[in-house]
């Protein structure tokens, strides 16, 4: 006993020390057990909403970037074709004179090349010896290996005087002058019109998305609410049940995703009903079995009170009689409770032996009959 007391005292001291350390350092990290107890799973609605909206919000900027690239490609198409036409027109104005390229631009062609109020247009013609035949002297040149064959127009992006330009270039060959290099023809323009058209396309695509995205979020919210409506209906049905109603739920009316949950819940209700039934039977049997010994104890105590005894023995017998009477009253209440619960649960009555019931009743009431000087007895048939 002393060793057990020492262990208990040591365990209590350890608990006090741990509690003191916890209060001394309130910012210490909690134990794993406390963290697990405090952790709660997230809402199913919020979890599904996050997994649906997160990809949507991630794909939205990606769609904007793709839209911008597509808009630039669309904007470059018609302007590149116009620039290609300018390069062909300029190439037709080159003629060989004594083996030297000459550029003769009529006024209409010059106006055509410069008829632009937004972008700046530049051109350059380099002769068979690389000399400047006409146009801008400081236009950047393509690499020698990138020069296209005669009659084919190619495009590139370059920089002129700090401005981004789009260049269309081709070559013109003089068969009458063997050994001479082809004439290089370049026509370029700035990118203001292209950027303006690309921005207009992007605005036409992006602005509706600012309306569509909130609408999509609302539709997702509404769809999730409607999808989770069966769960709320099942919750309301369970809340509306009586406390003593342990009948199983109809799993066929539940969605297939939560049907296993309803089935498991029904199994739990079945086990709970069985446990409650066993508890009721135990209370009823225990109350019935305790009535007879308590009645006998009270009878024996009252009979002993009639005998001559000392005052201490007399008080002890009175205490025994009073305690047995209170215990008998409690057993009677437990038995009445068990019978009431059985009636509420709708159990089927079973045949009983009336002689046993009568004999038990006589044993229960014999003391009360003797106190009133009544002759109470039972004779079995």
C-alpha positions in Angstrom: 0.0 0.0 0.0 2.9 2.4 0.8 4.5 1.8 -2.6 1.3 2.4 -4.4 0.8 5.6 -2.5 4.3 6.7 -3.3 3.7 6.1 -7.0 0.4 8.1 -6.9 2.2 11.0 -5.1 5.0 11.0 -7.7 2.5 11.0 -10.6 0.6 13.9 -9.0 3.9 15.8 -8.7 4.7 15.2 -12.4 1.3 16.5 -13.4 1.7 19.6 -11.2 5.2 20.2 -12.7 3.9 19.9 -16.3 1.0 22.2 -15.6 3.4 24.8 -14.1 5.6 24.6 -17.1 2.6 25.1 -19.4 1.5 28.2 -17.5 5.1 29.5 -17.3 5.4 29.3 -21.1 2.0 30.0 -22.6 3.4 30.4 -26.1 4.9 26.9 -26.2 3.7 24.8 -29.1 0.8 22.4 -28.2 1.3 18.7 -28.0 0.4 16.5 -30.9 -2.6 15.2 -29.0 -3.9 18.7 -28.4 -3.3 19.7 -32.0 -5.2 16.7 -33.2 -8.1 17.4 -30.9 -8.2 21.1 -32.0 -8.0 20.3 -35.7 -11.3 20.3 -37.5 -12.0 19.2 -41.1 -12.9 21.9 -43.5 -16.4 22.4 -44.8 -17.3 20.1 -47.7 -18.9 23.0 -49.5 -15.8 25.2 -49.1 -13.4 22.4 -50.1 -15.3 21.7 -53.4 -15.6 25.4 -54.0 -11.9 25.9 -53.6 -11.0 23.0 -56.0 -13.4 24.4 -58.6 -12.6 28.1 -58.4 -8.8 27.8 -57.9 -8.3 26.3 -61.4 -10.8 28.8 -62.9 -8.9 31.7 -61.4 -5.6 30.2 -62.5 -6.7 29.6 -66.1 -8.1 33.1 -66.4 -4.8 35.0 -66.7 -3.5 32.2 -68.9 -6.4 32.7 -71.3 -5.6 36.4 -71.3 -2.0 35.7 -72.3 -3.2 33.4 -75.1 -5.7 35.9 -76.2 -3.0 38.6 -76.4 -0.8 36.4 -78.6 -3.7 35.4 -80.8 -4.7 39.1 -81.1 -1.2 40.1 -82.2 -1.2 37.3 -84.7 -4.5 38.4 -86.1 -3.4 42.1 -86.2 -0.2 41.2 -88.0 -2.0 39.4 -90.8 -3.6 42.2 -92.8 -0.8 44.7 -92.2 1.8 42.2 -93.3 -0.1 41.7 -96.5 -0.2 45.4 -97.1 3.5 45.7 -96.4 4.1 42.8 -98.8 2.2 44.7 -101.5 4.3 47.8 -100.9 7.5 45.8 -101.3 6.3 44.3 -104.6 5.3 47.7 -105.9 8.6 49.2 -104.9 10.5 46.3 -106.6 8.7 46.9 -109.9 10.0 50.4 -110.0 13.6 49.2 -110.2 15.2 49.0 -113.7 18.8 48.3 -114.8 20.5 51.1 -116.6 24.0 50.3 -117.9 24.2 47.5 -115.3 23.3 49.8 -112.5 20.0 49.7 -110.6 17.9 52.8 -110.9 14.7 53.6 -108.9 12.1 55.7 -110.6 9.3 56.5 -108.3 6.3 58.3 -109.7 4.5 60.7 -107.5 1.6 58.3 -107.0 3.9 55.6 -105.7 5.6 58.0 -103.3 2.3 59.1 -102.0 1.2 55.5 -101.6 4.3 54.7 -99.6 3.8 57.7 -97.3 -0.1 57.7 -97.1 -0.3 56.8 -93.4 -1.4 59.1 -90.5 -0.5 56.7 -87.7 2.6 54.7 -88.6 5.8 55.9 -90.1 6.7 54.2 -93.3 10.3 53.6 -94.4 11.9 52.1 -97.5 15.4 51.3 -98.8 16.8 50.1 -102.1 20.4 48.9 -102.2 21.9 48.4 -105.7 24.0 45.6 -107.2 27.2 46.9 -105.5 25.5 47.6 -102.1 25.1 51.3 -102.9 22.0 53.2 -101.7 19.7 53.7 -104.6 16.8 55.3 -102.7 15.2 55.6 -99.3 16.6 55.5 -95.8 20.3 55.0 -95.4 20.3 53.8 -91.8 17.7 51.0 -92.1 19.0 47.8 -90.6 20.1 45.1 -93.1 19.2 41.4 -92.9 21.9 38.8 -92.6 23.3 37.6 -95.9 22.1 34.1 -95.4 18.5 35.4 -94.6 18.1 37.2 -98.0 15.2 35.6 -99.8 15.3 34.6 -103.5 14.1 37.1 -106.1 10.3 37.5 -106.1 9.8 36.2 -102.6 9.0 38.5 -99.7 10.0 37.7 -96.1 9.3 39.5 -92.8 11.3 40.3 -89.7 11.1 42.5 -86.6 13.8 45.1 -86.2 14.6 48.5 -84.6 15.1 51.8 -86.4 15.9 55.0 -84.5 14.7 53.5 -81.3 11.3 52.4 -82.7 10.2 48.9 -83.2 9.5 48.2 -86.9 8.1 45.5 -89.1 10.2 44.9 -92.2 9.2 43.3 -95.5 12.1 42.6 -97.8 12.8 41.0 -101.1 15.5 40.9 -103.8 15.5 41.8 -107.5 17.9 40.1 -109.9 19.1 41.5 -113.2 19.8 38.6 -115.7 21.4 41.0 -118.1 24.2 41.7 -115.6 25.8 38.4 -114.7 27.9 38.3 -111.5 26.1 41.3 -109.9 24.4 40.7 -106.5 20.6 41.0 -106.4 19.1 44.4 -105.5 17.8 44.5 -101.9 14.4 46.1 -101.5 13.0 46.8 -97.9 9.8 48.4 -96.8 9.2 48.9 -93.1 6.6 50.6 -90.8 6.2 51.1 -87.1 3.8 49.0 -85.0 1.3 51.6 -83.8 -1.6 50.4 -85.9 -0.9 46.8 -85.1 -0.7 47.5 -81.4 -4.0 49.5 -81.6 -5.8 46.7 -83.4 -4.4 44.1 -81.0 -5.6 46.2 -78.0 -9.0 46.6 -79.6 -9.3 42.8 -80.1 -8.1 42.2 -76.5 -10.6 44.6 -75.1 -13.4 43.0 -77.1 -12.5 39.6 -75.6 -11.4 40.6 -72.1 -14.3 42.9 -71.2 -17.0 40.3 -71.6 -14.8 38.0 -69.4 -15.1 40.4 -66.5 -18.9 39.8 -66.7 -18.6 36.1 -67.5 -16.2 35.3 -64.6 -18.4 36.6 -61.7 -21.4 34.9 -63.4 -19.5 31.7 -63.6 -18.6 32.0 -59.9 -22.3 32.5 -59.0 -23.3 29.6 -61.2 -20.7 27.4 -59.4 -22.0 28.5 -56.0 -25.6 27.9 -57.0 -24.7 24.5 -58.5 -22.9 23.4 -55.3 -25.8 24.6 -53.2 -28.2 22.6 -55.3 -25.8 19.6 -55.3 -25.5 19.6 -51.5 -29.3 20.0 -51.0 -29.8 16.3 -50.3 -27.4 16.5 -47.5 -29.3 19.3 -45.9 -32.6 17.4 -46.4 -31.1 14.3 -44.7 -29.9 16.5 -41.8 -33.4 18.0 -41.4 -35.0 14.6 -41.5 -32.6 13.3 -38.8 -33.3 16.4 -36.6 -37.1 15.9 -37.0 -37.0 12.3 -35.6 -38.1 11.6 -32.1 -35.4 10.8 -29.5 -36.8 7.3 -29.1 -37.0 6.6 -32.8 -34.2 4.3 -33.7 -35.7 3.0 -36.9 -33.2 2.8 -39.8 -33.2 5.6 -42.5 -34.2 4.8 -46.0 -30.9 4.5 -47.8 -32.5 4.3 -51.2 -33.6 7.9 -50.9 -30.1 9.1 -50.3 -27.7 10.0 -53.2 -25.3 7.2 -54.2 -22.3 9.1 -52.9 -23.6 9.2 -49.3 -25.6 5.9 -49.3 -22.6 4.0 -47.6 -22.7 6.7 -44.9 -26.5 6.2 -44.4 -26.0 2.4 -44.3 -23.3 2.8 -41.6 -25.5 5.1 -39.7 -28.3 2.6 -39.8 -25.9 -0.1 -38.5 -25.1 2.2 -35.6 -28.8 2.8 -34.9 -29.3 -1.0 -34.8 -26.5 -1.6 -32.4 -27.7 1.3 -30.2 -31.2 -0.1 -30.1 -29.8 -3.5 -29.1 -27.8 -1.9 -26.3 -30.7 0.0 -25.1 -32.9 -3.1 -25.1 -30.3 -5.0 -23.1 -30.1 -2.1 -20.6 -33.9 -2.0 -20.2 -33.9 -5.7 -19.6 -31.1 -5.5 -17.1 -32.9 -2.7 -15.1 -36.1 -4.6 -15.1 -34.5 -7.9 -14.1 -32.3 -6.2 -11.4 -35.3 -4.3 -10.0 -37.4 -7.4 -9.9 -34.7 -9.5 -8.3 -33.9 -6.9 -5.6 -37.5 -6.4 -4.5 -37.7 -9.7 -2.7 -34.4 -9.5 -0.7 -35.2 -5.9 0.3 -38.7 -6.8 1.4 -37.3 -9.7 3.5 -34.7 -7.5 5.0 -37.3 -4.9 6.0 -39.6 -7.6 7.5 -36.7 -9.1 9.5 -35.7 -5.7 10.8 -39.3 -4.8 11.9 -39.7 -8.2 13.6 -36.5 -7.7 15.4 -37.7 -4.3 16.6 -40.5 -6.0 18.5 -38.0 -7.9 20.5 -36.3 -6.6 23.7 -33.0 -5.1 22.8 -30.7 -2.3 23.8 -31.1 1.2 22.6 -28.1 1.0 20.2 -29.4 -2.2 18.6 -32.9 -0.7 18.4 -31.5 2.4 16.6 -29.5 0.2 14.2 -32.6 -1.9 13.4 -34.6 1.2 12.7 -31.9 2.5 10.4 -31.9 -0.8 8.5 -35.7 -0.8 8.2 -35.7 2.8 6.9 -32.9 2.2 4.4 -34.5 -1.0 3.1 -37.8 0.9 2.7 -36.0 3.6 0.7 -34.2 1.1 -1.4 -37.5 -0.8 -2.1 -39.1 2.5 -3.2 -36.2 3.2 -5.6 -36.4 -0.4 -7.0 -40.1 0.1 -7.5 -39.4 3.3 -9.4 -36.8 1.6 -11.6 -39.2 -1.2 -12.4 -42.0 1.3 -13.3 -39.5 3.2 -15.5 -38.5 0.0 -17.3 -42.2 -1.0 -17.8 -43.0 2.5 -19.2 -40.0 2.4 -21.6 -41.2 -1.1 -22.7 -44.6 0.3 -23.4 -43.2 3.3 -25.3 -41.0 1.0 -27.4 -44.0 -1.0 -28.5 -42.7 -4.3 -27.4 -44.9 -7.4 -27.8 -46.3 -8.8 -24.5 -45.3 -12.4 -23.6 -47.2 -14.9 -21.4 -46.2 -14.9 -17.7 -47.0 -17.3 -14.8 -49.7 -15.6 -12.7 -48.8 -17.7 -9.6 -45.3 -16.3 -9.6 -46.5 -12.7 -9.9 -49.0 -13.3 -7.1 -46.4 -14.9 -4.8 -44.0 -12.0 -5.5 -46.7 -9.4 -4.8 -47.6 -11.1 -1.4 -43.9 -11.0 -0.4 -43.7 -7.3 -1.3 -46.8 -6.3 0.7 -46.7 -8.7 3.6 -44.9 -6.2 5.8 -47.4 -3.4 5.1 -50.3 -5.9 5.8 -48.8 -6.9 9.1 -48.3 -3.2 10.1 -52.1 -2.8 9.6 -52.9 -6.1 11.3 -54.2 -7.7 8.1 -53.9 -11.3 7.2 -52.3 -11.5 3.8 -51.3 -14.8 2.3 -51.2 -16.8 -0.9 -52.1 -20.5 -1.6 -51.1 -21.9 -4.9 -53.6 -24.0 -6.8 
